[in-house]
Amino acid sequence: MKTYSLIGIGIGPFNLGLAALTEPLTDMSTLFFDQSESFDWHPGLMLPNATLQVPFMADLVTLADPTNKYTFLNFCKLTERIYPFYIRENFNVLRKEYNCYCQWVATQLTNVRFGHEVTGIEYDNNLYAVTVRRAKNSKPEIYYAERLALGTGTQPYMPAFIDRSQTPNVIHTSQYLTHKKKLLESSSVAVIGSGQSAAEIFQDLLPFTQQGMQVNWFTRSPRFYPMEYSKLTLELTSPEYVDYFYNLPEEKRKKLLMKQNALYKGINYDLINDIFDQLYEMSVDNVPLPVNIRSNMRLENITPAEEGGTNELLFTETEQQEPYRCKAGFVVLATGYKYREPAFLAGIANRINRQPDGLFRVQRDYTIDVNGDEIFVQNAELHTHGFVTPDLGMGAYRNAHIINKVSGREVYQIEKRIAFQTFGAEKTEQLAPVYSNII
């Protein structure tokens, strides 16, 4: 019976990076499963001009091991794109290009298995028995591991008052491109939200206003704010700040996260300006634009459209506390993503530490198990480690922690201090009293 050092479940960018960093190690055996047939990152939002919010060095491996053969630069070299990338002089790669890069890595790795669904996990004789099914009707297989890395990721979130079976023309942004053809047949569209995805979709729809489409953009936020990425602010993605945030009391962390939306939920500054410039150009003829943009609008309910009709949206204007109604043939919800625990964790529920509110009690080294060194999480620690949790730039850092913990040695160097600033009040040493000489 082969026993793996670690089995990873879910192959998004974070576990894909973990697979890439562990593949060359001779003292660690790893295997990663994903139920999807292949790697495809946010296909519903693969707009042609969309870029990542982080530089290319935030790839799967570079910030842990720049010499690894799965770096983005090596991908560019081996696919004969390194000179065009050099001439482009833009650190932020296209989202489509990043997806191609990840697919390139996934097809070369020997320790990843797509089309394999994990259906259950049990803990037996100090090992995790992972039950995997290749297809719905196939015979299940069992794989054994000393440790697990949970990388099932976050799932699209939609408000509870929306019944998806009754509202076929109400979609999440993650479904935008797969529904775009049908959406363009509508005479009006409402985009709800003020993050990057909402802004990208609003901009993508603007040209169709020239063909008579009404495009509405609503957000609960008081304004359409840019993501803050000044350099000293970016130091909040440092290991020191993670340490600082992690050691705050639980209630402090909750309140702090609510104040940090502009650090990871805002809109790219250039995109906001581009949207304004487009609107300005469209307004030159002094013809009223079929555009409706409003902030402070909290969505309360959606009454689904009857056959061939339109959806009615009910809002509350949060500052005036007045109701507002709007009709739209199609509604696109940029309501974000939330972590959803996979059902297979039920078999090892007694192995997992939880907070009083039911969330994982994640240790600083990303473990959640009772022994503190067996079950690791990827992108499920927002409440304990802060807003850097979904940041692609911290993926390699977290994976270096996981690998060093599993191997029991420093496989990859982990930076302890990278910021020029200091977070928190340092404890000062008690000074001895100074007495003046009395003559």
ROZALO-585477 format. One record per residue (C-alpha): residue in one letter; x, y, z. Coordinates in steps of 0.05 Angstrom, whole numbers, plus 5000, padded with zeros to 4 digits. Example, Ala and Ser with C-alpha at 12.3 -4.5 7.8 and 13.67 -1.06 7.14 Angstrom:
ROZALO-585477
A524649105156
S527349795143
***
This chain:
ROZALO-585477
M500050005000
K503250654977
T502751225027
Y503651945005
S506852475047
L501152945027
I494852904985
G491953554959
I484553624943
G482554154893
I487354424840
G486655174836
P492855624831
F494755514904
N494854754904
L497654754833
G503455164860
L504254674917
A504454104867
A509754464826
L514154614887
T513753904914
E514653524849
P522353564849
L523053364922
T525552654932
D523752615006
M516452804995
S511152424955
T505052834936
L498752734896
F493253234878
F486153114856
D480853544823
Q474053344796
S474653814736
E477153494672
S482654024664
F485254664694
D481055264674
W481355884719
H475056314721
P472956174648
G466656594655
L470857214667
M476357114616
L475357784583
P480557934530
N483858544561
A483158364635
T489658324674
L491758044741
Q492158534799
V499058284817
P505758274779
F508157664741
M512757464798
A506557254836
D506356624794
L505955924822
V513155854846
T517756454836
L517056774905
A518956114937
D523855854885
P525956304827
T530055734798
N524055274791
K522655054720
Y515255244727
T516355994732
F512356464688
L518656714655
N520656004636
F513655904608
C514756524565
K521556274543
L519355574524
T513155834487
E517356354450
R513856944483
I519357224528
Y521557774480
P514458024466
F513258024542
Y519758414552
I517958924499
R510859004527
E513859284592
N507959114635
F508858714699
N501458534703
V499957944657
L493457844621
R488557394659
K487956964597
E495456904594
Y495856704667
N490756154653
C494955904595
Y501055904640
C497455494694
Q494955004641
W502054934615
V504454754685
A498654284698
T499853884635
Q507153764654
L506453574727
T506552834744
N503152914812
V496453204790
R490152814771
F484353174738
G477652834729
H478352524798
E472952694849
V474352604923
T467952324954
G470252175025
I475852185075
E476851755137
Y482351735189
D484951045202
N491250785235
N494551475234
L493251565160
Y488051945119
A484351475072
V481951885012
T476451574970
V476751794897
R472151664839
R474351784767
A467251804739
K460451764771
N459451034755
S466650804764
K469350394821
P472050824878
E479550794894
I482750934961
Y489251324969
Y492951405035
A496652015060
E499952255123
R497452965111
L492353355071
A492254025035
L485154285025
G484954724963
T477654684942
G477355444943
T471655934947
Q465055874911
P460756414877
Y456156744928
M449056974913
P444157284964
A439456794998
F433257144972
I434956944900
D431856294876
R436156094818
S430955614791
Q425956184786
T430756714760
P434356434698
N436357134676
V439857284741
I447157044740
H453557114779
T459557454747
S463056784743
Q457856584690
Y458257214649
L461656974586
T457756324583
H451256744583
K453657344544
K450357154478
K443557084511
L444857704553
L446058134491
E439157954466
S436358344526
S434659084521
S437159234591
V442358954639
A443659114712
V450558994743
I450558954819
G457059074857
S463059534858
G469059074852
Q473658924795
S469158404762
A463158884762
A467359434732
E470158974678
I463258734658
F460359444658
Q465959664613
D464959064568
L457559244560
L458459984547
P459459914471
F452559574466
T449160204492
Q450460474422
Q445659944398
G440260144446
M441859724507
Q440560034575
V446259884623
N445359994698
W450859954751
F448959944824
T453059844887
R451659844961
S458260194973
P458260954982
R462661034920
F466160654864
Y472860624899
P479660424871
M483859874899
E489360184939
Y496259944918
S501160474940
K507760154959
L507460255034
T500359985033
L502759374995
E507259225054
L500858995088
T501658365046
S508058215084
P509457635131
E510258135188
Y503258405177
V500357705174
D503757575241
Y500858225269
F493858085243
Y493957355266
N495657555337
L489958055344
P483757845384
E478457515342
E473558095347
K478958595328
R480558185266
K473158185245
K472558935252
L479159065217
L477258635157
M470959045148
K475259675141
Q479959375090
N475559295029
A479559804989
L485759364998
Y482958764960
K475858894936
G476559544898
I477359684824
N483759774786
Y485260524785
D486560534709
L480060164696
I475960684734
N479161224692
D478060844627
I470660764643
F469961504657
D473661674592
Q469061214553
L462961544583
Y465862234568
E467062054495
M460061764489
S457162414517
V460262884466
D453862924424
N449963144486
V445062574475
P442662254541
L446561614553
P442760964566
V446860874629
N444660894702
I450260894754
R448360934828
S452060814894
N449060714964
M444060214934
R442859594975
L439359044936
E433458774976
N429858314927
I428958114855
T422057954828
P423357474770
A421057654700
E414957324671
E415557004603
G418857524558
G418658054612
T423758394657
N426258284727
E424258814778
L429759004828
L428159314895
F433559724929
T434260154991
E438360784984
T442460705047
E443661445063
Q436661705049
Q433361045071
E428661095011
P426360524966
Y428460514893
R425960054838
C429059874772
K427459384717
A432558984677
G431958404629
F438458104654
V441858174722
V449258044734
L451157974808
A458258154827
T456957904898
G463657564908
Y465856884932
K465456524998
Y468855905025
R464155305026
E466454685064
P466554065021
A461953495043
F467752995047
L470353335110
A464653015150
G468752375155
I474352725192
A470253235231
N473253015297
R480253165269
I478753905256
N479254485306
R473955015302
Q472355695331
P465855805370
D462756085306
G464255435269
L469855705226
F476455335222
R481255505278
V487155615231
Q494055615262
R499456095238
D502555535195
Y495755415161
T493954775198
I486954635225
D487653935254
V487853725327
N495253545324
G497154185289
D501253885232
E496753455188
I491153845152
F492954485116
V488254985084
Q489055425023
N484756055017
A480355875077
E483756315129
L481257015115
H478557075186
T485256895218
H490657115168
G487357725137
F485858005068
V492257705037
T488957015040
P486457014967
D492457414942
L496257034888
G502657364911
M502457014978
G501056324949
A508356124944
Y509756395014
R504155975044
N506355365004
A513555445029
H510755425100
I506754785084
I512654435051
N517554605106
K512554365158
V511253705123
S518553555107
G521153765175
R526654175144
E527654845109
V526454645037
Y524855355016
Q527355975051
I521756365084
E522657115092
K521357355162
R521558105150
I520658475085
A517259125104
F520659785121
Q515059945170
T513559605236
F506559375255
G504059435326
A507159735388
E513759415406
K514559245479
T519659705509
E524659455560
Q523759705631
L529060225641
A532760275707
P531460925744
V536761465735
Y539061825798
S542762485795
N548762585840
I546962985901
I552663385932
***
